[in-house]
Amino acid sequence: MRPSADPVDPDHYDEQQPRAATAPESPTLHQALAGTGGLDTLLRDLTDRAVLAVAGAEACSITVRRDGRLLTVAGTGGLPSGLDQRQYENGDGPCVRAADSDAEQHAPDLSEEDRWPTYAAYALSKGVRTVLAVPLAVDGETDAALNLYATTQGAFEGSRAGARAFAANASDAINAALRIERERASAGDVRTALLSRSVIDQAIGILMAQERCTAQTALGTLRRVSQDANIKLRDLCGDLVARTTDGASGGAPGRASQRR
């Protein structure tokens, strides 16, 4: 997709006129992206697909750092409660380290794990024996990881390469969804701004007719009233247009003209 036009700020109006997402390689992820109802839905779908795609996986979650802290943005229904949150609280653990260091973390048997003894004890108490955390390359996010869990020892010994491939395709799908959402938001901003400009143009025309003045003088009046009354220019103009259109003013000058 081509980048959308720069948003227009109607509160800095002047009289001059304003001035492709990459599909993931996996067909199933492409279909997930095409049919998604939004990024959150896509992320949940990816965790479900990971459990099906990676041999040995019984549960999956996605960790992302937002506003300086790690949080789980999606997880499968079979994910034991607190597995990720306990790592965030401790400031360490396989998914924390994978996200922070951008390096894969594998704990084939948590009963023999000495890197995160507190977390290992907690995970074992929840029935989890093996953890594999693979970094995700997500645009705009400093840290992210795909976390896979299993209740059997060495569950991922033969499927780590498959987990890496899935994580790479998941990163592509997430980044494509992010770009689509950003473009939609930007397009919405432009549409709103253009509608606001239309209202401002109408208000200028109303004042020109009422006050028999130029467009520049009418715009100056609107700006002055906007500043004095601490009202956004587009809101002030919308009020003037509405009053004039529905006849509430009885043909008298609108609020902008009255308050000069």
C-alpha positions as a printed NumPy array, in Angstrom:
array([[  0.   ,   0.   ,   0.   ],
       [  1.136,   3.545,  -0.631],
       [  1.587,   5.748,   2.448],
       [ -1.445,   7.949,   3.056],
       [ -1.287,  11.733,   2.844],
       [ -0.113,  13.748,   5.835],
       [ -3.034,  14.56 ,   8.173],
       [ -4.338,  18.141,   7.945],
       [ -4.745,  20.182,  11.123],
       [ -7.968,  22.192,  10.712],
       [ -7.028,  24.372,  13.69 ],
       [ -4.1  ,  25.698,  11.647],
       [ -6.175,  26.314,   8.539],
       [ -4.891,  28.589,   5.815],
       [ -6.388,  29.517,   2.493],
       [ -4.004,  27.333,   0.515],
       [ -5.177,  23.844,  -0.448],
       [ -3.538,  20.968,   1.465],
       [ -1.078,  18.911,   0.019],
       [  1.767,  -2.118,   0.51 ],
       [  1.64 ,  -4.24 ,   3.167],
       [  3.873,  -7.251,   2.749],
       [  1.949, -10.509,   3.066],
       [  3.456, -13.269,   5.232],
       [  4.882, -16.281,   3.433],
       [  2.627, -18.824,   5.132],
       [ -0.757, -19.147,   3.334],
       [ -2.488, -19.86 ,   6.648],
       [ -1.08 , -16.711,   8.241],
       [ -2.007, -14.74 ,   5.119],
       [ -5.577, -15.994,   5.476],
       [ -5.563, -15.076,   9.167],
       [ -4.452, -11.565,   8.326],
       [ -6.99 , -11.151,   5.528],
       [ -9.873, -12.297,   7.702],
       [ -8.881, -10.665,  10.97 ],
       [-11.186,  -8.242,  12.745],
       [ -8.183,  -6.34 ,  14.065],
       [ -4.721,  -6.767,  15.557],
       [ -5.995,  -8.258,  18.831],
       [ -7.962, -10.909,  16.947],
       [ -4.933, -11.711,  14.795],
       [ -2.675, -12.117,  17.836],
       [ -5.093, -14.537,  19.491],
       [ -5.347, -16.469,  16.239],
       [ -1.549, -16.68 ,  15.982],
       [ -1.197, -18.207,  19.46 ],
       [ -3.791, -20.86 ,  18.574],
       [ -2.029, -21.589,  15.281],
       [  1.347, -21.85 ,  17.016],
       [  0.089, -24.702,  19.203],
       [ -1.055, -26.545,  16.074],
       [  2.052, -25.754,  14.034],
       [  4.847, -26.457,  16.549],
       [  5.163, -30.099,  17.596],
       [  5.047, -30.52 ,  21.366],
       [  3.447, -27.151,  22.106],
       [  0.439, -27.247,  24.439],
       [  0.031, -23.529,  25.121],
       [  1.326, -20.262,  23.687],
       [  1.457, -16.564,  24.53 ],
       [  2.877, -13.386,  23.002],
       [  4.895, -10.931,  25.092],
       [  5.387,  -7.297,  24.052],
       [  6.979,  -4.326,  25.815],
       [  4.653,  -1.323,  25.834],
       [  5.172,   1.943,  27.694],
       [  8.32 ,   0.56 ,  29.299],
       [  6.842,  -2.651,  30.693],
       [  6.301,  -6.176,  29.44 ],
       [  2.812,  -7.592,  29.119],
       [  1.053, -10.524,  27.507],
       [ -1.046,  -9.311,  24.568],
       [ -2.496, -12.707,  23.614],
       [ -2.577, -16.284,  24.898],
       [ -4.267, -19.623,  24.272],
       [ -7.063, -20.871,  26.475],
       [ -4.898, -23.684,  27.851],
       [ -2.24 , -21.315,  29.214],
       [ -1.932, -21.707,  33.012],
       [ -2.638, -18.454,  34.82 ],
       [  0.361, -16.373,  35.893],
       [  3.076, -18.096,  33.835],
       [  4.068, -14.874,  32.073],
       [  3.088, -12.436,  34.812],
       [  5.371, -14.155,  37.355],
       [  8.3  , -13.558,  34.985],
       [  7.404,  -9.883,  34.589],
       [  7.226,  -9.484,  38.37 ],
       [ 10.59 , -11.213,  38.836],
       [ 12.158,  -9.251,  35.973],
       [ 13.556, -12.455,  34.48 ],
       [ 12.532, -15.72 ,  32.894],
       [ 12.607, -17.278,  29.421],
       [ 10.082, -14.954,  27.745],
       [ 11.515, -11.863,  29.484],
       [ 15.041, -12.738,  28.439],
       [ 13.995, -13.598,  24.853],
       [ 12.227, -10.26 ,  24.511],
       [ 15.006,  -8.242,  26.168],
       [ 18.002,  -9.911,  24.513],
       [ 16.431, -10.825,  21.147],
       [ 17.867, -14.313,  21.7  ],
       [ 15.963, -17.602,  21.787],
       [ 15.54 , -19.139,  25.253],
       [ 14.984, -22.867,  25.772],
       [ 14.384, -24.658,  29.055],
       [ 13.997, -28.357,  28.104],
       [ 13.471, -29.459,  31.726],
       [ 12.472, -26.877,  34.312],
       [ 13.153, -29.367,  37.116],
       [ 16.864, -29.018,  36.25 ],
       [ 16.789, -25.3  ,  35.333],
       [ 19.15 , -23.073,  37.351],
       [ 18.828, -19.773,  35.411],
       [ 15.416, -18.903,  36.876],
       [ 14.947, -21.071,  39.978],
       [ 12.007, -19.094,  41.414],
       [ 10.151, -19.064,  38.13 ],
       [ 10.984, -22.71 ,  37.402],
       [  9.48 , -23.759,  40.735],
       [  6.314, -21.794,  39.995],
       [  5.947, -23.178,  36.455],
       [  6.456, -26.74 ,  37.698],
       [  3.733, -26.167,  40.298],
       [  1.409, -25.356,  37.366],
       [  2.373, -28.54 ,  35.546],
       [  4.691, -26.908,  32.979],
       [  7.924, -28.804,  32.323],
       [  9.334, -27.192,  29.15 ],
       [  9.454, -23.607,  27.852],
       [ 10.638, -22.233,  24.504],
       [ 10.639, -18.446,  23.948],
       [ 11.449, -17.123,  20.46 ],
       [ 11.975, -13.382,  19.75 ],
       [  9.533, -11.615,  17.428],
       [ 10.694,  -8.818,  15.118],
       [  7.749,  -6.43 ,  15.554],
       [  7.887,  -2.936,  14.032],
       [  7.616,  -0.163,  16.583],
       [  8.011,  -2.528,  19.537],
       [ 11.375,  -2.685,  21.296],
       [ 10.838,  -6.173,  22.731],
       [  8.519,  -9.044,  21.783],
       [  8.538, -12.835,  22.036],
       [  6.482, -15.91 ,  21.161],
       [  6.312, -18.195,  24.205],
       [  5.594, -21.941,  23.917],
       [  4.813, -24.222,  26.857],
       [  4.615, -28.   ,  27.314],
       [  4.   , -30.392,  30.19 ],
       [  6.521, -32.996,  29.015],
       [ 10.318, -32.911,  29.295],
       [ 12.183, -32.059,  26.063],
       [  8.943, -31.4  ,  24.162],
       [ 10.623, -29.044,  21.661],
       [ 13.84 , -30.955,  20.974],
       [ 12.797, -31.718,  17.393],
       [ 10.688, -28.661,  16.671],
       [ 12.793, -25.609,  17.543],
       [ 13.511, -24.874,  13.877],
       [  9.787, -25.036,  13.166],
       [  9.124, -22.639,  16.045],
       [ 11.638, -20.16 ,  14.619],
       [ 10.012, -20.373,  11.172],
       [  6.573, -19.835,  12.678],
       [  7.834, -16.838,  14.683],
       [  9.316, -15.292,  11.531],
       [  6.022, -15.65 ,   9.653],
       [  4.086, -14.429,  12.697],
       [  6.297, -11.315,  12.779],
       [  5.468, -10.666,   9.108],
       [  1.737, -11.032,   9.76 ],
       [  1.822,  -8.786,  12.843],
       [  3.825,  -6.107,  11.025],
       [  1.448,  -6.193,   8.063],
       [ -1.527,  -5.819,  10.425],
       [  0.189,  -2.932,  12.207],
       [  0.805,  -1.131,   8.922],
       [ -2.823,  -1.627,   7.878],
       [ -4.105,  -0.278,  11.205],
       [ -1.784,   2.736,  11.026],
       [ -2.895,   3.52 ,   7.471],
       [ -6.556,   3.171,   8.438],
       [ -6.052,   5.512,  11.387],
       [ -4.168,   8.002,   9.21 ],
       [ -6.871,   7.859,   6.533],
       [ -9.489,   8.48 ,   9.214],
       [ -7.561,  11.527,  10.427],
       [ -7.416,  12.887,   6.877],
       [-11.145,  12.323,   6.313],
       [-11.954,  14.09 ,   9.585],
       [ -9.655,  16.977,   8.704],
       [-11.147,  17.364,   5.23 ],
       [-14.659,  17.418,   6.691],
       [-13.499,  20.065,   9.16 ],
       [-12.031,  22.152,   6.326],
       [-15.389,  21.975,   4.541],
       [-17.153,  23.31 ,   7.633],
       [-14.578,  26.095,   7.967],
       [-15.065,  27.052,   4.313],
       [-18.831,  27.205,   4.854],
       [-18.41 ,  29.401,   7.942],
       [-16.129,  31.765,   6.031],
       [-18.775,  32.032,   3.3  ],
       [-21.484,  32.794,   5.862],
       [-19.46 ,  35.602,   7.453],
       [-18.546,  37.023,   4.044],
       [-22.258,  37.27 ,   3.199],
       [-23.287,  38.62 ,   6.603],
       [-20.464,  41.12 ,   7.063],
       [-19.775,  41.886,   3.383],
       [-16.079,  41.208,   3.934],
       [-13.294,  39.275,   2.219],
       [-12.467,  35.625,   2.927],
       [ -9.251,  36.695,   4.666],
       [-11.142,  39.064,   6.994],
       [-13.779,  36.395,   7.752],
       [-11.091,  33.829,   8.574],
       [ -9.32 ,  36.365,  10.812],
       [-12.567,  36.971,  12.694],
       [-13.163,  33.27 ,  13.2  ],
       [ -9.614,  32.711,  14.425],
       [ -9.826,  35.635,  16.851],
       [-13.115,  34.441,  18.354],
       [-11.732,  30.878,  18.533],
       [ -8.717,  32.063,  20.538],
       [-10.654,  34.466,  22.778],
       [-13.313,  31.89 ,  23.618],
       [-10.823,  28.984,  23.815],
       [-12.905,  27.007,  21.293],
       [-11.392,  24.925,  18.524],
       [-11.792,  26.598,  15.154],
       [-13.598,  23.629,  13.596],
       [-16.074,  23.49 ,  16.513],
       [-16.766,  27.224,  16.323],
       [-17.363,  27.007,  12.569],
       [-19.581,  23.953,  12.972],
       [-21.725,  25.858,  15.479],
       [-22.031,  28.85 ,  13.143],
       [-22.985,  26.655,  10.182],
       [-25.538,  24.724,  12.258],
       [-27.136,  27.918,  13.584],
       [-27.381,  29.381,  10.111],
       [-28.632,  26.177,   8.482],
       [-31.414,  25.362,  10.957],
       [-32.501,  28.983,  11.259],
       [-32.044,  29.048,  15.021],
       [-30.478,  32.481,  14.776],
       [-33.509,  33.893,  12.967],
       [-31.292,  35.278,  10.257],
       [-29.14 ,  37.228,  12.71 ],
       [-25.345,  36.95 ,  12.552],
       [-23.904,  33.796,  14.154],
       [-22.015,  33.648,  17.423],
       [-18.659,  34.321,  15.751],
       [-19.959,  37.615,  14.321],
       [-21.785,  38.654,  17.483],
       [-18.765,  38.191,  19.715],
       [-16.248,  40.153,  17.656]])
